[in-house]
Amino acid sequence: MKKLALICSAVISLSVSAQQSTKDPELVRYAASVNQDTLKAHIEKLVSFGTRHTMSSTTDPKRGIGAARNWVLNKFKHYAKNTGGGMEVFLHTTDLAPDGKRISKATNLGNPTAILRGTNPEDKRIFIISGHLDSRVSDVMDFSSDAPGANDDGSGVAAVIESARILSKSKFPATIVFVAVSGEEQGLLGARLLADKAKAENWQVEAVLNNDMIGSNRFDAPEHEIKSKLRIFSEGLPAFETEKTAAALRNLGLENDGRARQLARYIKETGEIYIPETDIKLIYRNDRFLRGGDHTPFVNHGFTAVRLTDYYENFDHQHQDLRTENGIKYGDLIEFMDFEYLKNNTALNITVLANLAKAPQQPQKVLMDVKDLSNKTKLSWEKPLTGSVKGYYILIRETDSPVWTERIFTTETSAEIAYSKDNYLFAVQSVSPTGNPSLPVVPRISR
């Protein structure tokens, strides 16, 4: 029996290896549709508004964040025409009073938002892509000086707009939200506004891809480095977990297997298939030291969210007054952008979103049987609540591996595999007929 299990496992693994090398042609087309010149034109337009500071003018038709957010809103409205009524576009606003911190005057905060509704009314999943519209200079309270914000975060907003352009031409079972949030530099205010709305309205947010500075590549990179690098920041043990739950996670060795880490791995795996030009680095922190990003309000509400950002940050061109000192040019100017890099990072976002939105829901009630002493592992699960399923991937990795290293494909809803539960970690994914996998589910313990 043991020999048979080992043989079956090897045969199935070989069949899966071939399946993994087959790309979804639809996702390949999406990636190829990303236009570098279009991205550059978007950033040139964003820079042309002079400043996009959160407290800059909301009424001037040419300068300030009001003009910028109206322009983004109009881009979304234009792309909504592709959907035959399937995309809702609106400006999500709130009025802010001076807070004695980073809001010094009455301010209207607004997030240009486009919601591409899923075609399956039973599928409540929502996937969000965001970038922040506002910009700043050295003094975070200076809302008058020119603050071009080409990379921080014109690059993220350009990626959101381009994603809306390309994905609006297709239909997905699940819902995708495209949003350019405001108020990031003043304390993640726009992201908090959206996260609070999602929490209050019980949105089933499955993943948030927060893009903040994804368009500047080569600063301080070693000369011998061939591939461009992109960081994905993800939290480990969620802050909202109770002490009892956290203790159970530690006991099972799952500190590195929270939902944000699973999303980060999923992004890396998708990138390796569709965007091999980029080396995606998993950073095991929610964000950088001393700073925060727009994924954090979602994380704090218990949603799955990560930050995508340049690997090499250039601080001469981030949060700086425009000036030249000692031969060094300071400021977040378009001349310091790398548009090929931005193109690849945008394509990564699009393929990840499409992969997730085309996939079935995650398998339900994933369990691992631990009642027997054995060098094999018994797993079981139930089919997802919605979505067509071709089968399931059983994901396997050793406990010290950052990524899944083996996959076993099966059409069944249970399996006994020749890997010891003491030596390996496991998860299960649902797989669509076109090969799109869901986010992984780590099994709970069945006794």
N, C-alpha and C positions, 0 to 999 in steps of 0.2 A: 504493500500500500504506500509506504514512504517513497519507494522508488518511483511509483506511478505518479505521485504528487510532484516530485521533482521533475520528472519528464514533462508532465503537463505544463508546469510552470515555465519551463524552458521553451516549449513550443509556442505558448501564448505570448511570451515576451518577444520572441522573434517576429511574430505576426504584428505586434504593436510597433516594433521598431520601424517596420516598413510604413505603417500608417502615419507615424509621426513625421516622416519626411515628406508627406503629401500636404501641400498647403491648400487652404481654402481659396479657390480662384477669385472669389468675390473680395476677400481681404487683400489679395495681391493687387487687384484693380484699385482698391481704395488707396493703398500705399503709393501706387504709381501716379495717382491723380493729384497728389499734393504738389502744389506749384510754388516753386521758390520765389518767382517774381511776384506772385500774388501776396505771399507772406511779406516780402520787402515793401510792397505798396501799402499794405495794412500798417506796418510800423511807421512808414513815412507819414501816413495820414495821422496816426496817433501822436507822433512827435509834433506835427504841424499845429496842434492845439496849444502849443506853448507850455502850459502846465496843466496837469490833470490832478492837482492836489485836491483832496476831498473837500476842502473849504474854499476852493476857487469858485468862480462864477458858475451858476447853473442856468443863467439866462442869456449870457453873451452867445451869439450864434457861431462865433468863430474861435473863441479862446476859453479854456477852462474845462472842467470835468463835465459840465452840462452839455456842451457841444460834443464832447467825446462820447458820452453815453448815448446821446441821440443818434450819433453816427453808427455806433455798434447796434443799436436797436433797429435802425433802418437796414443794416446788413442782414440781421436776423429776419426781418419782415420780407426782404427780397428772397431769401432762401426758403422761407415758409411757402412761397408760391410753388415750390417743387413738390409739396406734400399733399396737395389737394385737400387742405383743411386739417392735416394731421399734426401741424406744429402750432403751438400757442406761443405768442410773443408778447411780452409785457415788461414794463419797468417796475420792479419791486422797490418801493420807496418807504422811507420813514423820516420823520423830522427829529433832529438831534438838538438838544439844548446844550449850552456850554457846561462842561463837566469838570473844569479845573484841572484837567489832565491834557489831552491832546485835541480837544474840541474847544476852541476859544470863542466861538460865536454860533448863533443859530444856523444850522446846516441841514439841507435836504440831502439825504443819503439815498442813492439809487443804484440798483443792480440790473443792468439789461439782461433779460432772461429769455431763453427759447426752450420750450419743452416739446420734444418729438415724441408724441404719444405712441406707446406700444400697440400693436395690432391685436393682441390677445387680451380681451377684457379680464380674463382670469389671472393674468400674469401681472402682479403688482410691483415687480422689481423696478428699481430706479437706479440708473448709473449717471453720475455727475462728472462733468469736466469743467474746471474753473481756471481762471487767471485773474489777477487783480488789475483794475483799470487805473487806479490812482497812482500818482508819482510824487516824488519829493526831492529836495536838495539837502544840504547839510543840516539846516535847521528844520526839524520836522514840523514846526509851526509856520514856516514861511510859505504862504499860499499865493504869493505874488511873483516871485522870481521864476524864470524859465526852468522847467524841470522836464526834460524830454522823455525820460523813462523808457528809452528804447528797448533795453533788455529787461529792466525791472519796472513794470512787468509787461511792456509792450509785446515781448516775445510770447508770454503766456496767453495774452488776449488774442494775438494773431493766430495762435494754435487753436484756440476755442472757435474763432470765426471760421477758420479753414475747415475745422472738423464739422461745423454746422453746414458749410457749403457742400461738402462731399457726402455726408451721411444723410442729409435731407432728401437726397435723391433715391433713398432706399427705405424699406420698411423692416421693422424689427418687432419681435414679439414683446420685448420689454421696452421701457421708456428710457430715453436719454435726455438729460438736461444740460444745456450749454449756458454758462453764466460768466459774465465779467463783473466780479464783485468790486465794490468801492470800499474805501476806508481801511484798507489793509495796513497802511503805514500809520494810521491813527489808532490802531489797536484791534485789527481783525474785525472791524465793525460790520462790514457787509457780509462777510462769511458767517458771522454770528447771527445776523438777521435771517439769512437763508437756513442755517442749521436750526434755529429756533422754530422757523416755519415748518421745516420737515418734521421736527419732533412733535410740535403741537398738532399737526395734521396727520400724524402716524404714517408718514411716507416710509415705504419699505426700501430704504437706501441700502443698496448692496455694495457700492464702491464709489469713492470720491477720488478723482485724479486731479490733484491741485498742482498746476504748473506755474512755477514762480522762478523766473530767470532760466530759460532753456535755450538761449540763443547766442551765448558767448563761450567759445570752446577752448582756444589754444593758450590762453594766458597762463604762464607759469608751468605749462606742460613740458615734460622732458622731451628732448629732441628726438629720442629713439622711439617715442610712443607712436604707434601706428594707428590704433583705433581711438576714435573719440569716446569719451566717457560721459555717462549720465548717472547722477545719483538718485536713488529712491530712498527716502527716509520713511521708516515705519516704526510705530511703537511696539513694545514687547508686551509686557503684562499690562492690560488695560487698567487705567486709573479707576474706572467705575466698578471693577470687580470687588466683590465682598471678600473679607478676610478668609472666610471658609472656602470660597471658590478659588482664591489665589493659592491657598495651601494645597488644594487638590491638584491644581496645575503644576505646582512645584513637585509634588509627590510623584506625578506621572512624567515629569521631565518635559512638560509642554510649554515652558516659559518662552520658547522661540516659535511657537505655533499658533499665536493669536491670529485673528482675522486680518489685521493689517499686514502682518508678515506673510500670510498666505497670498494676499493681493500683490504684495511686492514681488514674491516669487513668480506669480502668474504673469506679471508685467515683464519680468526678466525672461521667462520662458517664451513668451510671445515674441519679444524682441529678438531673441536668438533665431527664431524661425523666419520672421518677416523683415526685420531690420538688422541684419547681421553686421552692418557697418558700425554699429554702436556697441560699446562695452558697457553693460548696465551693471552698476555697482549697488549692492544692497547695503544700506547704512542702517545699522541696528540702533537707531535713535529716532524719536519722534521728529526732531528738527535739530538745527545747528545750535551751538552754545550762544546764549545771550539774545537769541532771536526766535521769532515764531512765524508760522505760516497759516494760510487760510484753511488748511485741513484740520487744524487743532480744535476749532469749535465743534466740528463734526465728531472728532475723536472724543471730546468731552461729553457728548450726548450719546456715546456708545455706538456710533456709526463707524463703518470701516473706511478709513481715509489715509492717503499717503501723499507725500510731497515729491514731485519730480523737479530736479534743479541741476544747473551746471555743476560739473565736478570741480572745476577750477574757478573760483570766484575772483573777480578783479575789483578790488575795493577802491581803486582810483576812479572807477566808472560806475560806482554804486553809492547812492546817498551823498552826492557831492555837488557843491556849487560849480557852475561852469566857469573855468578859469585855466590859465597856464602858469605854472610855477616851476622854476628851475628846469625848464625844458620839458616838463611833464604836463600833458593835457588831461584835465580832470573833467568828469561829467559822463552821464549815461547817454552817450551819443550814438547815433546809428552807425557811424564809421567803425565802431568797435564790435559790430555784430558779425556773426558767422552764419550766413543764411543757408548754407548746405547742412550745417549742424542743426539749425532750427527746422529745416525741412524733414530731416530724419526723425527728430524728436516729435514733430507733429504727426508724422506717419505712424510712429509708435503708439501715440495716444489713440489714433483712429483705429488701428488694428486691434488694440486691446478693447476699446469700447465695442466695436463690432463683434469681436469674438465673444465677449460677455453677453451682449444683447441678443445674439443669435443662439446662444447655448440654452439648453433647458435649465430649469431651476436645479438647485443642488439636490442630491439624493437625501432622503429623509431617514431619520432614526438609524444613523450609521453606528454600529456597535462592534466591539471587539470582545470576544469570549476569552476570559482569563481564568476560568474555573479549573482548567487542567494544566498540569505541568507538561510542557511539550516544546519542542523546537520548531513546531509549525504554528501558524496563527490562523484562527477562524474569524472571518469578518462577515457581517451581514448588514443589509440596508433595505430601504424601501424606495420605490420609484419616486421621482420628483412629483410635486403637485401639479405642475403644468409643463408643457413642452414635449416635443417628439424626441424619443430617446433611441439611439442606435445601440447603445451599450454603456459601459462604465469603465473608467480607468481606476485601477488600484495603484496608488502612488507609494513608492518605497524609497526610504533613504536611511543611511546610518545616522545615529544620533548626533554625530559631530559634523554632518554635511549641511551646508547652508541651503542646498537646493535638492529637489527630488531627483534621484539618479536612475530609477527604474520605473517602468509602467507595465502593468499587466492588464490587458483588455479582456473583458468578459461581457456576455449578454445576460448573465445570471444576476441575481440579487444576493448572492452569498458566495463565499469562496474560502477554501483552506489552502494557504500558500506556504511554501517551504522556507519561510523566514521566521526567525524567532522574535516574538514580541518583546523580548528582553533586550534585543540587540538593534532593533530597527524602529523607525517611526512610520506610520501609515496614514493615508487619507484616501478618500474616494471622490471621484468626479463623475457627473453625468455627461454624456457625449451626444451631441446632436447628429442627425443623419449626414450633415456636411462636415462633421469632425470637430465641431466647436465645443470645447470642454467648459463646464461650469467652474466656478471657484471650488477649491477642494474643501472637503469636510473631514476633520480629524475624528476618528471614532471615539464614542464614549465607552466606558467600561461596562460590560455585561457580566454579571456574576451568576 
